[in-house]
Amino acid sequence: MANGVTANSMRVNVKAPDLGAFPLDHYSECKSQVEAYYRCLKSNDYVTPLCRDQMREYLQCRMDRGLMKPADLDGFGIPKTEFVPTRQHRIDLKQQWLRQKMNQVTVVWEENYRRDDLQVPDGYEREKGGGDGGGGGDPKPVGEKVNT
């Protein structure tokens, strides 16, 4: 008591973080959503953008059960676009190249295809429902995602 402050006179108001780091999910109320997210990660070689829907379901579960402050899911910055891995991106580029060449495959098509290929190591974003699902249109990249 050298400075005149006692333990009883010091009060600390503790407040939980806004985004719900607490309370913890002690009763495993959202365990199925967590397991679905981990299964998704494992089946997609741990490429997290491919599991955005499971991430949204988990956050919604936490909000529904009062484990975090209710908020709009758009505020978390999770894109609503579809992430296309590089493998699919290359397939899309090949199909686009073949359509441009009117399906005239020549001996040098592979060299031209490689020359026209984009440098996108992990993938790109496109509007959901895009791709070669019978629409006939080219996929429209929203923005490229590049590992640095």
Backbone torsions as a table, in degrees:
resi	resn	phi	psi	omega
1	MET	NA	43.0	-178.0
2	ALA	-73.7	-31.6	-178.4
3	ASN	-106.4	8.6	176.0
4	GLY	84.3	8.0	179.9
5	VAL	-105.2	126.0	177.9
6	THR	-103.6	166.1	179.9
7	ALA	-64.5	-32.1	-179.5
8	ASN	-73.8	-26.3	-177.2
9	SER	-82.9	-15.0	179.4
10	MET	-91.6	116.6	177.7
11	ARG	-116.6	132.6	178.2
12	VAL	-117.7	122.8	176.4
13	ASN	-89.1	116.9	-179.5
14	VAL	-97.9	132.6	-179.5
15	LYS	-128.9	135.3	179.0
16	ALA	-71.2	151.1	177.7
17	PRO	-61.1	151.3	-178.2
18	ASP	-64.2	-36.3	-174.6
19	LEU	-87.7	10.2	167.1
20	GLY	83.8	35.8	173.9
21	ALA	-65.4	-23.9	176.4
22	PHE	-132.5	151.0	-2.3
23	PRO	-74.7	151.7	177.2
24	LEU	-68.6	160.1	-179.2
25	ASP	-85.3	68.5	-176.1
26	HIS	-64.7	-29.0	-176.3
27	TYR	-97.7	12.1	177.4
28	SER	53.8	42.8	-178.8
29	GLU	-68.7	-28.0	-178.9
30	CYS	-114.6	26.4	-176.3
31	LYS	-63.5	-39.1	-178.0
32	SER	-64.8	-35.5	178.3
33	GLN	-69.5	-38.6	177.8
34	VAL	-64.3	-44.7	179.7
35	GLU	-64.3	-38.5	177.8
36	ALA	-63.2	-39.5	178.5
37	TYR	-64.2	-45.0	179.3
38	TYR	-65.6	-38.0	176.5
39	ARG	-63.2	-41.3	178.4
40	CYS	-62.3	-45.4	178.6
41	LEU	-58.8	-46.5	-177.5
42	LYS	-64.2	-41.3	-178.1
43	SER	-72.9	-18.0	-179.7
44	ASN	-110.4	25.8	178.1
45	ASP	55.3	36.6	175.1
46	TYR	60.0	33.8	172.3
47	VAL	-90.8	100.5	-170.8
48	THR	-61.8	-33.8	-179.8
49	PRO	-62.2	-20.2	179.5
50	LEU	-76.8	-7.6	-176.8
51	CYS	-117.7	30.0	-177.8
52	ARG	-64.9	-36.3	-178.8
53	ASP	-63.9	-41.1	177.9
54	GLN	-66.2	-34.7	177.7
55	MET	-64.6	-43.0	177.8
56	ARG	-62.9	-41.6	179.1
57	GLU	-61.7	-39.7	179.3
58	TYR	-65.3	-46.6	179.5
59	LEU	-62.7	-39.8	178.5
60	GLN	-65.1	-38.8	177.3
61	CYS	-60.7	-45.5	179.5
62	ARG	-61.6	-40.8	179.6
63	MET	-68.9	-40.2	-179.0
64	ASP	-63.8	-31.2	-176.5
65	ARG	-99.1	8.8	176.4
66	GLY	74.0	21.0	179.6
67	LEU	-88.2	-7.4	174.2
68	MET	-155.1	162.0	-178.3
69	LYS	-65.5	128.6	178.8
70	PRO	-60.2	134.8	-179.0
71	ALA	-151.2	164.2	176.6
72	ASP	-75.4	129.9	-178.3
73	LEU	-62.5	-24.2	177.9
74	ASP	-65.8	-24.2	-179.1
75	GLY	-72.6	-10.6	-179.6
76	PHE	-85.5	-7.6	177.6
77	GLY	77.8	21.9	177.8
78	ILE	-86.2	116.4	-177.2
79	PRO	-61.5	146.7	176.9
80	LYS	-93.9	5.5	178.5
81	THR	-84.3	170.9	178.6
82	GLU	-99.0	131.6	178.3
83	PHE	-88.0	128.6	-179.6
84	VAL	-111.5	116.3	179.4
85	PRO	-63.5	161.9	-177.1
86	THR	-55.0	-40.2	-178.7
87	ARG	-56.8	-47.5	178.5
88	GLN	-68.4	-35.7	179.1
89	HIS	-60.2	-43.0	179.3
90	ARG	-66.6	-37.6	177.1
91	ILE	-63.9	-43.6	177.8
92	ASP	-61.2	-41.8	178.8
93	LEU	-63.7	-40.6	179.3
94	LYS	-63.3	-44.6	179.0
95	GLN	-63.9	-40.4	178.4
96	GLN	-63.9	-43.0	-179.7
97	TRP	-63.8	-42.9	180.0
98	LEU	-65.1	-38.2	177.5
99	ARG	-64.7	-38.9	179.4
100	GLN	-65.8	-33.7	-179.5
101	LYS	-90.1	10.4	178.4
102	MET	55.6	41.8	176.3
103	ASN	58.1	25.4	176.3
104	GLN	-92.3	92.2	-178.3
105	VAL	-85.2	121.2	179.2
106	THR	-111.4	-178.2	-179.3
107	VAL	-66.1	-30.7	-174.5
108	VAL	-97.3	11.5	-176.0
109	TRP	-60.9	-36.6	-177.5
110	GLU	-67.4	-39.7	177.7
111	GLU	-63.2	-43.5	178.6
112	ASN	-65.2	-39.5	179.2
113	TYR	-62.4	-44.6	178.3
114	ARG	-64.3	-38.5	179.7
115	ARG	-64.0	-38.1	-178.2
116	ASP	-83.6	-7.5	-176.2
117	ASP	-64.5	143.2	178.3
118	LEU	-89.0	153.1	177.3
119	GLN	-89.9	86.3	178.4
120	VAL	-129.2	95.4	-171.8
121	PRO	-66.1	-31.3	-175.4
122	ASP	-116.2	-23.9	177.8
123	GLY	146.8	-167.9	179.0
124	TYR	-148.6	168.7	-179.9
125	GLU	-101.1	140.2	172.1
126	ARG	-141.1	161.5	180.0
127	GLU	-60.6	143.3	179.2
128	LYS	-62.1	142.9	-179.8
129	GLY	88.4	-0.8	179.2
130	GLY	-78.6	-173.3	178.4
131	GLY	105.8	-158.9	-176.1
132	ASP	-97.3	38.0	-177.7
133	GLY	-81.3	40.6	174.8
134	GLY	83.2	-4.0	179.5
135	GLY	-72.2	-24.6	178.5
136	GLY	82.5	-13.3	-178.7
137	GLY	-88.8	160.3	176.3
138	ASP	-75.2	146.9	174.8
139	PRO	-64.1	143.2	-178.2
140	LYS	-107.3	101.7	178.0
141	PRO	-61.2	136.4	178.4
142	VAL	-87.0	-40.1	179.7
143	GLY	-172.8	147.3	-178.9
144	GLU	-88.4	146.0	179.3
145	LYS	-117.5	117.1	-173.7
146	VAL	-123.0	131.0	174.9
147	ASN	-74.2	135.2	177.3
148	THR	-116.5	NA	NA
